[in-house]
Amino acid sequence: MADAAVSATIRVALQTVVSLAADQVSLVREFPQELERLNRSAEMIRGFLAGADEEMHSHDPKLVGVQNWLKQLEEEVFKADNVLDELNYENLRQKVKYQNQLMKKKVFLCFSFFNTVRFRSRLASTIREINTNLERIHRDAEGLGLAYKRRVEEAFPTIAARAPTSRQTDSTIVRRDVLGRDEDESEIVKKLLTESESVISVIPITGMGGLGKTTLAKATEGDPREELVKKIQHELKEKRYFLVLDDLWNDQEVLLNDFFSTLAGLNTKKGSWCLVTSRLQEVATILSRHPQINFTRHELGRLCDDDCWSIMKKWANVGEEVPKDIKEQVLRRCDGLPLAAKLIGGLLSKKRKEEWLSILEESLLNGNQGGIEQILKVSFDHLSPAPVKKCFAYCSIFDQDTELEQDLLVQFWMAEGFLQPDSQNERMMEKIRCEYLRILLQTSLLEEVKNEWGIWYKMHDLVHDFAKSILNRNGSNQDRYLAVYSPERINEKASASLRTLFLKGGIADDMLSKFKYLHVLKLFGEDVEELPTSIGKLIHLHLLDISDSMITTLPESLCKLYCLQTLRIRKLEESFPKEMSNLISLRHLHYFHYDKGREIQMPSRIGRLACLQTLEFFNIGRQEEGRGIQELGTLQDLKGTLEIRNLELVNGKDDAELANLSKKPNLYRLVFEWGNRDEESDKCDEDALEGLQPHPNLKELQILKFMGDQFPQWSMNLTSLVELQVEDCTRCRKLPALAQLPFLKCLYLTRLENTTCIGLSFYTLKILSLKSMKNLEEWKDAHEMRSTAGEVHVMDVFPMLEELYISDCPKLTIIPTPSRFPSLDVLEITENCHVLLAEKVLSTITTLSCAACLKRLAIRYCENLRELPEDLYQFQALEHLEIWDCSRIKSFGHPNPKNSLGQESLLKSLRKLNLFWCGSLVSFPLDLQRTPSLESFSLCWCSNLITEMPSGFGYLTSLRKVKIGPFSDDSVIEFDWAGLASSSSLRRVTLYGMPDTKSLPHQLQDLTTITSLSLYHFGAIEALPDWLGNFASLEELFLWDWPKLEYLPSVDAMERLKLRRLEIRWCPLLNQRCTPQSGSEWPKISNIPKLETD
């Protein structure tokens, strides 16, 4: 392990030295021969390193001499790196000084000349000394008899012990990735479905690392036949649960017994299961002795050869190219471990097929060490180029199972010098990262994790252990990369060698200054409130991350960090330091506090930061202070997202064009925002927007508070645009022909009060939102299209639309035709929309094509809507139905007997049903047997609903939340209380009363399984009944708006309740009696942990 790690460390450091020297010598043209000399020395040393790698694998007696040579070489290379980095810092400092003098028009030429001469002299001396030392080491290598091996590293391939810490896992899994475990999964599920007389049963899945215990647990956990419980601690009472404890490393019998005894004592209901995975057989042994649990062991066996080969083929497409005898040996090396098969497949996937046999024969099959460790070592040894090895090992400085965001990870790599531009300098460091990440993913040394927020990366715990073992492997055995969770644990002796420090907690000013060679510093923790002023002494610092701390001010000394590439901060209470423009190497400025960021004043002369790529927002200020929009003009490399605010300060088109946005192809999202102004003011907004023309590569655009009448022509040139948001543009009368944008998928139009017409068709849209379009009247129909045969065709206006939101568009009465919405998932019509529009849209969606896909339907505040379509019952995909404040709707309708889908399919997917404030509703004959998936039911403030109420609550096995009331004397009798009481899954109940309600419905006392009860607006009740004390599972009680309530249930009843939370609002008489110490009701509630009153 050590050989390749040490060699990679030296190679990367040596490349950094050559690169730094080249940068400096290019500035001092008198020394090209010294650079050539350095290149020759570096090339020779690389060759000897290859020879040293082979010697380290042998048992040659000169091995100790080779190790000493490597140690000496490493120390010399890092020393050269530090010295050249200091020279680079000095050069940058002189640049900053010169620029500042230019700004003040005070350039002292004589002083500048002597500084230049002195700098050249020091540089010449430094490079000569480095060359002399490297040549000496070169001679030492020859003296040791090291062979020179010319190794051509592939710059970018064309193809791509016991853990001391806990491991975090989740239940997300791609089902097709589980190979060879069908029998194991079926056996475990069968056990889980077996009735058990024990309160809790445990299945330990044991086996060595890499067998796939976690994967199997995830696959089993995802089985739809078993109720899964996400919030275990709060939801265990009175129901069966399924708990997964993954990767358990604690084998202390006292702790395990205590945990499972507590778990078994949480309730008395039988049939709960706990699935435990662990590498430790002792865990299973301890659990088998526990008297309160039913124990069923599942020893996870190894995969068969065919399954291992299938995993390898998935990664490397191996087949007949591998001879049978080699294949058998490889499978023996896999030893039935899916992780091993995946690693070998990943290793081969990035190599040419001609190389496979040599890799398998020489590396994998001849090693003495077996198992995962040997495979990991071979995978690591074959990583190329050398910096990929360093990138891989560096990932282990983060905690195990940390999900790493791509930009963050790459910026750390870059700060440590692992990302060097290629020899022709054709690619920026950030672009090289794509190749390195691809290599690590293809070799299975990194795993990709996708969620709704983006793509993240993580390591398997065994891979993490291996990477950590080589992270600080070097000749001198000194830590260069360190994560510390307490300042007291820092070893001052190590300060001279550290390059990366992750530190939880604050650090003293004098202590920080001792880490003078730091390249990366991350300070985190809630107690970190101040950044020491000595930060300015860390002249080698390339990355500073304080985004997970409470630091809100930056010292002026920060501006002396001329080598700083990345700054990540959380928020600032005040502005940036005055001299931020001195940070001329800064490439990425991350600021995470969005709201405060809108008020912050930008650094003066930010345009001097010509390397800047990440700038999340720019608040325009006064140009005479260096904060005008012109500052953006020189930032040619900006990428990602940029919000430009205070555009009212831009003086027309010429001023706006100075931002040079059309020359910034790497920006994918732009936000243009003007400030709040008098509506009569005229600030030449149209001219300013005309001058802000983006590059055609732009993907997302927001335009906020623009006061022009129309949008510029360049909006039609954004041929890559995917999302457009236009908001609070109150003067805008005309929108461009947005339907002509070929890739537009999301369109949000909000508060365009003067826009009267939109159109035409939107064939590519997936999301359309129209909100507060007060004067929108016309929505043009689709154009007729004539075929070559002369036939006339009219395309569906919205063939791809998945989500449609229409709100507060009172004059819009029609939608374009034809509109069948064949792909619609979500429809919301809300707040002050014309009844004709609502009826037209609702009649349109009842077509079979839409009924098969609609998942969410919400209709709110449509006061003139009188009825819902009868065919609403046929929406077999509908999951969420909400009708709110539609005061004229009289009936929910009856299932259509002519419905071809049949009664069994009616609303079968419905999970959430909400009806509020439908005062005219008199009929709601919903048979809840037809809604087996229902989880949440609300029927509130429908005062005329007396008969034909929903029934069948007892059939709802997933129902967890109910909101009902207020009831009249007749309706309270008609309601299906018995069905509700028989629902074993019900947990939360909310009940609304009336001002004249004198008592709670007595049927409420039958709902004994609930854990949360909310009671609102019971105006005439003076005391709560004692039968509330029978709610043995009740944890939360909310009382709102009880003007006459004075008394809680009796002391005995309140003692039977085990409330964790009580909230009393707008109950003036009761509040007086609940005064701490003196109130008569205070003794009843004084022991409740969370108590809230007015």
N, C-alpha and C positions, 0 to 999 in steps of 0.2 A: 504494500500500500504506500509506504513512505516514498519509494523511489519516484513513482510517477507524480506524486503530489509535490515533492521537493523540486523535481525537474520542472513541473508546470509553473511553480512559484518563481523560479529563477528565470524561466523563459519569458514570462509576462513582465517581470521587473526589468529584464534586459531590454525587451522591446520598448518599454516606457523610457528607459534611459536613452536609447537610440533616438526615439521620437522627440524627447525633450531637447537633446543635443542638436538634432536637425532643425528644430524650430529656432533655437538660439543662433546656430551657425548661419542659418539663412539670413539672419539679421546682420551678421558680421561677416561679410563676404571674403575677408582676408584668410579664413581658415577652412576652405573646402577640403584641403588635403587631410585635415584632422578628422573631419567627418568621415571621409573615406577610410581612414585608418581605424576609426571606431567601428564602422560597419564590418570591416574585415575581421577585426577581433571578435565582434559579436557573432559573426557567422561561424568562425572557427570554434568558439565556445559552444554554440548550439550543436555542432557536430560532435564535440567531445561529450556533451550532455547525453546524446543518443547512445554513445559508447558506454557512458557511466550507467545508464539505465540497464543495459545488458549485464554489466558487471554486478549490479545490485541483485540480479536474479541468480547469479552464480554463487559458488562457494569458494571463490578465489581468495587466497590469503591476503591479497592487497585490498580487500574490501574495506578495512578500517581506513586505509589511506584514501580511498575513493570518498568515503563518508566525510573525512576531514576536508578533502578538496571541495566537496559540495558545500560544506559549512562556510569555508573561506570565501568561495565564490558568491554564495548568497549574501554574506555580510558585505562584501565589496560592492555588489550590484545595488543593494538597498542603500548603502552609503552614497553611492553615485547618484541614485535616484533622489535622495534627500537634498544633496548639494545642488543638483541641476534644478530641482523644484524651487529651491531658495533663489537661485539665479533667475528662474522664470518669474518668481514673485517680485524680485527686485526690478526686473524689466517692466512688469505690469505696473508697479508702483511709479516708475519713471513716466510711463505713458499717462497714467492718471494725473500726475503732477503737471505734465506738459499740457494736457487738455484743460486742466483747471487754470493754468496760467493763460492759455489762449482765451478762455472765457473772460478772464479779468484783463486781457490785453497787456499782460506783463510777462513777456517771455525774455528771460535773461540768457542771451545766446552764449556768452562766455561761460557762464555757470553750466549750461547744458552741454557745451563742448567738453569741458573737463570731466563731467559725469559720464559722458559717453566713452571717453578714452579710458577712464578708470574701469568701467563696466567691461569693455572689450579686453582689457588686460586681465581682469579676474576670470573672465570666461575662457580665455585662451589657456591660462594656467590650469583651470579646473579640468578642461577637456584633455589636456596633455597628461595630467596626473591620472585621470581615469584610463586613458589609453595605456599608459605605462603599467598600471596595476593589472588591467585585463590581459596584457601581453605576458606579464609575469605568471598569472594564473594559467595562461595558455601553455607556457613552458612547463609549469608544474604538471599539467595533464600529460604532456609528452613524457615527463620523467616517470610518471606512474604507469606508463605503457598503455594509457587509454587509447582505444582505437577511435579514429575519426569516422563517424558514420554520417553521411550526408542524408538528412531526413527532410523530405519535402512534405510539409504539412498541408493538408487539404484546407485551403482557406475557408471554403464553405461547401460542404458535400452537396452533391447534386441531388441526392435523395436524403431525402432526409434520413448480544449480551443483555442484558436485562435493562429495560428502560426505567429510569428513575422518575420520569415525569409522566403525568396523565396525558391521554390522547383524546382529542375531541373528534367525534364522528357524527354523521347525520344519517337520515334515512333515504337520501336521494340516491338512486341507482338507475342505470340504463339496463333494462331487463336482458337485452341481447348480449350484454357483456358477461353474463353469468354462464359459464360453460362447465359441464361435468358435475354439477351439483344438484341435478333434478331429484335423485333419490334421497339425498340428505334433506333437501327442502321439503319434500313430500312427507318424510318421516317425522320431521319436526312439526309441521303443520298438523299432521295426524295426532301427535301427542297433545298439541295445543287445543285441539277440538275435543279431546277426551274429557268427559265429565270427571271432576275430582272432588273428593270429600274434604280435602284440605283447604284451609283458607288461602294458602299460597303454595304454588308448585314451582319448582326451579328446574330449568334445563341448562346445565353448563355445557357449552361447546368448547372443548379444549383441543389443543394441538399446537405444534410449533409455529413460529412466525412464518408468514408467507403462504399458509395453507388456504387462506380465504375465509377466515372466521368472520371478519367484519362484513365481507361481501355477502356471505350466507345469512348473517343476522339481518342485514338490510333487505335481502330478498324475502325472507320470512316475515319481517315486520311489515312489508308492503302488501301482504296477502289481504285481499278485500274481505275474506270471510271472518276476520277477527276485528272486533272494535279496538282501535288504537287510541291511546290516551296521550295527548301532547303535554298538558300541564298536570303532571302527575301529583305534585304536592298538594294542589288545591282541589283536585278532582277525584281523589281515591275513595271518598266515603260512599258507602252503600252501593258500590257497583263493582263489577269485575273489571280488572285492568290487565294490560299487557305491558310489562316494563322490560326494556333492553338495557343491560349494563355491558357496554362494549369495552374490550381490551382492559380487563381488570388486572391490576398488578399488585394490589394489596393482599397479602396472604396472612395478615395478622388475625388470628382466630377470634380474639376478643372483639375487634372492630367489626368483623364480618357478622359475628353472632349478634352483636348489638344492633347492627343495621337491619338484619332480617327479622329480628324480634320486634323492632319498632315497626317495620313494614307489615308484619303479620298482625300487629295490634291496632292498626289504623281502622279496620272494620272487621266485621264478622262474616261478611258475605263470602261464600265459598266459590272457588273456580278461577281465581286469578293466577296468572303465569308470569314468571320472570325468566328471561333468556340472558344468560351470562356467557361472554366469550373471554377466554384467557389462555395465555401460553403456559400458565402454571398449573400443573396437575394438583398441587397442594390446595388450590382454591376449591376444586371439585371435591377433594377429600374432606375439607372443612365443612362444606355445605352438606355433604352426605350425612354428617353427624348431627346436623341441627334438628332438634326434636319437633319444631313447629312447621317444618316445610316438607312437602312431598318432593323427593329428589329423583330425577331421571337424567342420567348422564348421556351425553351424545359426544362420543369421541370422533372428531373429524379426521377421516382418513385421507390418504394421498390420492391424487387424481390418477386415473389410468393413463397409459402412454398415449392412447388415441386422443384423449382430451387435451393432454399437454401439447401434442403435435398440432391440434386444431388451434390452440392459442397462439403457438408460434407462427402458424400459417396466416393467421389473421393479421399479424404484424409484419411479417417478412415475405409472405407469399412463397414460402419454401415448398419444394416438391421433389421432383426426380433429380434435381441438381445435387442433392446430398445422398451419397451412397448409403446402402442399408446399414453397413457396419458402423459408419460414422453416426447415422441417425440413432442407432441403438445406444451408442455411447453418450450422445447428447441427452437422450431421454433419461439415461441413468444419472447424468449430472443434474437434470431437472429434479429428479427424485420425487416426482409427483407433486411438486409445489407450483401452483399457478403463477405466483410472482416470479419464480425462476424462469418459467417458460416465456412469460411476458418480457422479461429482461433480455433473454437470449434473442427472442424475435426482434426486439427493439434494436439490439446491437447489430444484427444482420441487416436490418432494414436500411441502414444508412451506409452500407458497404456494397460494392459491386459484387455480383454473384461469383465472379472469378476469385474473389478474396475469401469467400465463405469457408472453403475447406481449410485454408491455412489458418484462419482464425480459430476454427473449431479444433483443429488438430494441435496447433502449437500453444494456444492460450487456454482454452477451456478444458481440454482433455488431458493435458500433461501436468496440470497444477496438482500439488499435494493437498491443498486445502479444498474441502468440498463445500457443497451447499450454496446458500445465497451469498455468503461472503466472497467466495471465489468468483461467482458470476458478476457480482457488483464490481469487484476489482478489475475483471477483464473489461467490463463495460466502461469503467472509468479510464483504464489504460488506453482504450481505443477512441476516446473522445478527441476530436481534432477540429480546430486548432487548439493549442495549449490554453488560451484564455477560457475556453468552454469548461475546462477542468476547474478553473478558479471560480467561475460563475456558479458551477454546480455546488462546490464545497461551501461557497459563501451563503447559499440558501439556508444552511443549517444554523446560521446565527439567529434566525428567527425561531420562535417556539415551535415545537412539534405540532403539526396539523394546522399551522397558520395558513390562511388563504391569502396569497400575495397578489396584490394588484399589479398589473403589468408595468405601468409607468414607474411606480414606486420601486419595484425590483430592479428595473433597468437603470434607474438613476443611482441606485446604490452601486451597481456594477460599474457604472461609468465613473463614479467618484473614486473607486479603488483602482482605476486604470485598466480594468479588464476589457474595455471596449476601445480598441485603438482603430483609427481609420485605416483603410487599406493603403498600400504603398502609393497609389495614384491619388489618394485623398478624395476619391470619387463619392464616398458615402459618409454621411455623418455618423457619429457614434450611435445615435439613437436608432438608425436604420440597421446597423449591424446586429442589434439586439434581436431582430426578427429571425435571423439565421441561427443565433445561439439558442433561442427559445425553441425553435423548431427541432434542433438537434437533440435537446434534452427531452422534449416530448416524444420524439420518435424512438429514443432509446429507453423510454419508460422511466427515466430518472426524475422526471417531473410529470405530474398529472394535471390535466386541465379540468377546471370546475366552472360550469356555466350557471348563471342565475339571471334574474331579471335586470340586475344592475350591470352586468358585463361578464367578462372572462377573468378568472383568477387562476392561480397556480398553487399547488401544494405537493408535498412529498409523502410517500408511504413511510410509515414509522421506521421500518427496517432500513430504507434508503436514507432517511434522515439520520439514523444512528451511524451509518457508514460515512455519510458526508461530514458529520460532526467529528468523527474520528480522524479525518484528514484535514479539517479546516485549518488548524494551526500546526500541521505537520511541517517542520522545517529543520534545517541543519542545526540551528541554535536552540531549538526547543523553547523558544519564547513565543508567547501568545501575541499575535498581531490583530486578532479579531475577537472581541470580548463583549458578552452581554452580562450585565451585573444588575442585580435587583436590590442592592443596598450599597450606598456609598462606602460603608465601613469595610466592605469586602474587596475594595480596590487595593491591589498591591502596587505601592509606589515604585518598586523596582521595575515593574513591567511598563511603567509609563513611557519609557524611551522607545520601546518597540511597538507600541500599540498604533494601529492604523485605523481601526474601527472600534468605537465604544458606544454600546447601548446602555444607558444608565437610568434606572428608576430611582427617582428622588433627586433632591437638589445637590449641588456640589459647590464647595467653597471656591472663592475667587482664586486664591493662591494654589489650590489643588488643581484646578482646571488648567492653569498655565503650564503645569508640568507635562501635560500630554502634547508636547510641541510638534509631534509628527503625525497627529491625527488627520486623517482624510475624511472620516465620517464621524459625526456626533449626533446621537439621538437621545434627547432628554424627555422622559415621560413620567407621568404620575400626577395625581391631584395636588401633591404638596410641592410641586415644582412651580414656583410663582415668579422667579426672577432669573434672567440670563446674566451671568457674571460679566463684568466689563472686561475681564481678561480674555474674553472670547476673541478679541482683536489680536491677541498674540499667537493664535493658532494659524500661522501663515500658510500651512499646507492644507487647510480645511477646504474640502470640495463640496461637502453636503452637510447641511444643518437641518435637523428635523425636530421641531418643538411643537408639532401639531397635536400631540397627545398630552400636552402639559397645560398648565394654567397661566403661562407667561403671556402677558398682554402688552408689554412694552419692549422695544428693542434698543439696546444701548448704541450710542454713536460709534463706539469702537468697532461695532460689527462692520462698518463701512471700510475697514482696513483689510478685509478678507478678499483680496484682489483675485484669488484663485477660486473663490466660491462659485460652484456651478448650479447648485440646487438649494433653495430655501423653502422650507415647508413650515408654515405658521398657522395657528388656529384662529386667532383674532387679535386685533389691536384696539386698545382703548383710545389711543391717540394716533397721530399720523406716523408714517414711516420715518426713519432717521433722515436727517437733512441731506446727508452725503451719499444716499443710496446709489446714485448714478456712478459712484466710484467702483461699484462691483462689476467691472467690465467683462468678467468671465461668466456672469450669471446667465444660465440657460433656461432655468425653470423656477418660476415664482408661484408657489401654491398658497392660496389664502382660503381658509375653510369656513369663515364666518360670514354667511351671505348677507344678512340684514345689516350688520355693522359695516360691511364692506361698501354698502351703498353711500355711506356718509364719509368714508375715509378720503383724505386728500392724497393724491398720487405722489410718488417721489418726483422731485424736480429733475428735469433733464433725463427722463427715463429713456429717451431716444438714443442716448449714448450706450445703452446696453445692447449692442448690435448682435450679440449671440443669443438674445432672448427668444425662446421658443414657446414657453408656457406663460401666458398672462391672462388670467381668467376674467378680469374686468379692467376697464380704464375709465375713470371718472374725469371728464374734461374739466379743466380749470383755466386760469388765466395764462395766456401764452407768455406774457412778459415775466411770469414766474416759472416758465419752463414746464407748464402743465397743459398746453394746448393740444389739439388733435394732431398737430404737425409732428408731435413726438412719436406717433405710431409709424410715420413714414419710413424711418430707417430700420424698423424691425421687420426685415424681410422674411425671417424664418419662423414667424409665429405660426402655431399649429393648434388644432383642437378647437376649443371654445373661446370666444371673446365677446364680452358685453361692453358696449360703448354707451356711456350715460352722459346726461347733461348736454345733449346735442343742440339745445337752444343757444348754447354759447358759440356755435360754429357760424361764421359769417359767410354763408353762401357756398356755391359750388366750388369755387377755386380753393377756398379754405379746406373744404371736406376732401378734395382730391389729394391734398398733401398727406393724407393717411395712407395712400397707396394700397387700398384694400384689393384692387384688381390685380395686384402683383403678389398676392399672398395665397398661393394655391393649396397650402396645407391646412387652412382654416376650414373646418367642416360645419361649424355652427357660429352664427353671428346674431347678436341682439342689438338693435338700434333703439335707444330710449331717450325721449325728450322729457324735460321736467314739467311739473305742473305749472300752468300759466293761465293768464286771463284768456278766455276764449276769443276775445276781440284782438288779441295781440297778433302781430304778423312778424314772424322771425325768419322768413324766407326758408321755410322748412322744405319746400319742394326742391329748391336749388341745392340745399344741403344734402338731401337724400339722393339727388341726381349725382352728386360728387362722391357718394359712398358706394359706388358700384363694386360689388364683390367679384371675386374670381368665379368663373363658371363651374368650378369643382364644388362649390358650396352645397351642403346637404340640408341644413336647417337654417331658417331665418325667422326672427321675431322683429316686428315693428310696433313700438309702443308709444302712444301719445303724440303721434305725428299729426300736425295741424294743416297739412296740405290738402288740396282738393282731389288730387289724383296721384297715382304712383308712377315712377319713371319707367321709361321703355326698357331699361336694362332688366327689369323683373322678368321679362319674357326670354331673356338669354340665359337664365339659370337652368340649364338643361339637365343638371344633376340633382335639382332640388327635390327633397323627399318630404319635408315638413315646412309649413308656413303658418305662422301665427300673426294675426293683425288685431291689435287691441287698443281701445280708447283713441281711435283716430276719428274724432267727432266731426271733422269737416269733410272727410272723404266722401265724394259722391259717386265715384266710378272705380271699379276694380278692373285690373287687367284681365285678359282672357286666360285665366289660370288653367282652364281645361287643356290648354295646349302644352303645358309642361309635362313631358312624357313620363316622368318618374314620381310625380307628386302623389303621395299616399295619405298625408295627414293635413287637413286644412281647418284652422280654428279662426273664426271671425267673431269678435266680441266688441260690443258697444260702438259700432259704426253707425251713428245715429242719423247720418244724412245719406246713407246708401239705400237706394230704392230698388235696385235690380242686381241680380247675380245670374250667372249662366256662363256657358251653356251647360253641357254635360261634363261629368267627371268620371271618365271611364276607368281611371287608375286608382281613384281614392279608396282608402280603407277606413279612414276616420273623418267624419265631417261634423263640425260643431258650429252652430249659429246661435249666439246668445246676445240678448239686448240689442237687437237690430230693429229699433223702434219704427222706422219708416220703410222697412223692406216690404215691397208689395209684389214684385215680379220675380219669378224664377223660370227662366226661359226653357222651353222644351228642347228636345234633342233635334239635331239636324237630320233630315232625310239623307240617306246615302244611296247612291245609284251604282249598281254593279255593272260590270262590263257587258252583261247580257241585256241591260236596260231595265232590270228589275229594281224596284225601290225597296230598300231595307231601312228600318229604323232600329238602331241599337238600343239595348236597355241602358238607361241613363246611369245606373249604379251597379254594374255587374260585379264589382269587387268590394262594395261597401260592407264593412263589418260592424261599424259603430256609427250611430246617428244621434246627435243631441240637438234639440231645438228648444230654446227657452226665450221667453219674453220677446216674441216677434208678433205683435198684435195685429198687424196689417197683412201678414202673409196668409193667404187662404188656399193656395194650391202648391203642389209639387210638380216638377216636370214629368212628362210621360214619354215613353213607358217607363215605369219604375216598379219593378217586381221585387227588388231587394233579395236576390237569390242567395246572397252570402251573409245577410245581416245577423249579427250575434247580439247586439245591444241597441235598444231604442229607448230614448228618454224624451218625452214631450212635457215641458214644465213651464209654469209661471206665465200667465197672461198671454197664452197663445190662442189664436182664433179657433172657434169650435169647428169651422169647416176644414181647417188644416188638420186638426186632430182626427176628425172623422175620415178624411181622405187617407191619411197615413195608416190609421188602424184598419181600414177596409183593404188597403193594399197588402198589408203584412199577413192577412189571413190566407193568402195563396199557399198552396202546398209547398212550394219551393222555399218560402220564408219560414213557414211553420216548422219545417224540419230542422232549422238551424238556430232560431232565435233563442237566446239563453237568458236575457235580461230585458224586462219591460217595465218602465216606470212612467206613470202619468201623474203629474202633480200640479195643483192649482189651476186646473182647467174647469172653471166654474160653470161654463155653459154646456159642457159635454153631458149628454143625457143617457147614453148607453154604451156598453162595451159590446164588441162583436160576439155573436153566439159561438162562432167557431174558435174562440179563444181557448176552449177546452182541448183542442186538438194539438196544442203546442207541446209536442212530446219531448223537445229539448229544453224547454223553459225551466230555468233554475231559480230565478228571482223575479217576483211579480210585486209591484208596488203601486197602489192607487192612493193618492193623498189629496185631500181637500178638493174633491170633485163633487160639489154639493148637490148637483142635480141628477146624478146617476141613481136610478131607482132599483136596478136589478143587476146582479152579476151574470145573469143569463143561465140557460140550461144547456147541458150537452146536446149537441145536434144529433138526433137519432140516425141521420143520414151520413154521419161521419164514417168514412170508409176505413178509418184506422182502428175502429172498434173501441169498446169501453175500456179495455185493459190498458190502453195506451194513454189515457187522459192524464195530462200533467204528471206523468210518472217520474220526471226528473226534478220536479219542483222542490227546492230546499228552503226557500225563504218567501213568505207571503205576508205582505203588510197592507192593511186597509185602515186609513185614518181619515176622520172628518168627512165622511160621506153621509151627510145628514138626511138625504132623501132615500137612502138605501133601505128597502123593505124586504128584499129577498136575496139570500146568499146560500143556495142549496148545494153546497160543496160536500161531496162524500169523500172524506179524508182517507178512506181505504184506497182511493185512486191516486193518492199522493204519498206513496210509501217512503219517499226520500226526505220528507219535510223535517227540517231542523228548527225553524223559527216561525212562529205564527203570531201575527198582531191583528187585532180587530178592535179598534178604539174609536170612541166618539161618533158612533153610527147610531144616533139616538132613536131612529124609527125602525131599526131592525129588531123585530119581535119574534117572528116565526121564520121557518125555513133557514135555520142557522146551520153552519157547518157542524158535522157530527162525525164520530169515528176516531176520536183522539186516541183511543186505546190501541188502535192498530199501528200507531206511529212509533216505531222502535228507535228512531233517531231524534225524536223531538226533545229539544233541550231548553228552549226559551219561548215563553208565551207572554203577550201583552194583551189585556182585555179590559172592557168596560168603557164608560160607566153603564150600569144596567138599570133598566126600569124593573118594577116588581114583576112584570110579566116576562121580560127577557131573561132575567136571572134564573127563572124556573126552566125556561126552554133551553138554556145553554147546557152543553154536554159535559157537566161536571164529573159525572161518573167515568166517562171515557178519559178525561184529563187525569183523574186520580189513579187510573190503572196504568198510566204511562210510567214505566220504570226508569226511563231515561231523562225525564223532566227535571231540570235543575233551577231554572230562574223564572220567576213569575212576577209580572207587574200588573197591578189592578188599579183602575181609575174609578173614583167615586163622583158624587154630585154634592152641591151645597146643602141639599136637604137629606142626604143619606144619613140615617141614624144608626146603622149597624153594618158590620161587615157581612158578606154572604156566608151563611153558616157552612155552605158546601166547601168553602176554602180550607176548612180544617182537615179535609181528607187528603190534601196534597202534602203528605208527610215526607216525601223524598227530596223536597226542594232545599237548595242551599242558599238561595237569595230571594228575598221578598221585598218588593217596592210597592208602597201604598200611597196614592196621590189624591188630593182634593176630596177628602171625606169631611164635609163641612159641619155636620151636626153631631158627630160622635164625640163623647166626652171622656170615655175610658176604653182602653183596649181589652178584649176578652182574655180570660185566663187560658182558654184552649190554645192560644198561640204558643204556650209553653210545651205543647206536644210536638212541635216541629224539632225533632231530635237532631236533624242534620243541618238546621239553619245556621248559617255563618254570618250572613249580612241582612240587616233590616234597614230600610229607608222609609222615612215618614216625611212627606212634603205637603204643606198647605192643609193643616188641620186646625182651623181657627178656634175651635171649642175644646180641643183635646187637652185634658189636664193630667190624666193618669195612665201610666203604663200597666201591663198585667201585674199581678201580685208578686211579692218577693219570691214565693215558692215557684211560680211559673217562670219568672225571669232566671231563677237559678237553674231550672231544667234546660233552659236555652244555653247553648255554648257559643254565643255570638262573639265573633272577632271584630265586627264593625257595626256601628250604629250611627246613622246620620239623621238628624232632626232639623228640618228647614221650614220656616214660616209656620211654626207652631208656637205662638207667643206665650200661651198659658203654660204649656208643658215646659217650654224653655225656662220659665221662671222657677218651676219646681225642680229643674235639673241643674240648678246652680251648684257648683262644687261646694262640698262641706255642708252648706246650709239648706239646700233644696230638699223637699220631702221625698222626691223620686231619685235623688242622687245615690243613695245606697244600692239601688237596684242596678245601676249602670256603671258604678265606679270601677269595676274590674274588667270592663270591656277594653281590649287593647287599643282599638282605633275608634275614637268618639268624636263626632263633628256636630256642632250646633251653631245656630246663628249668634 
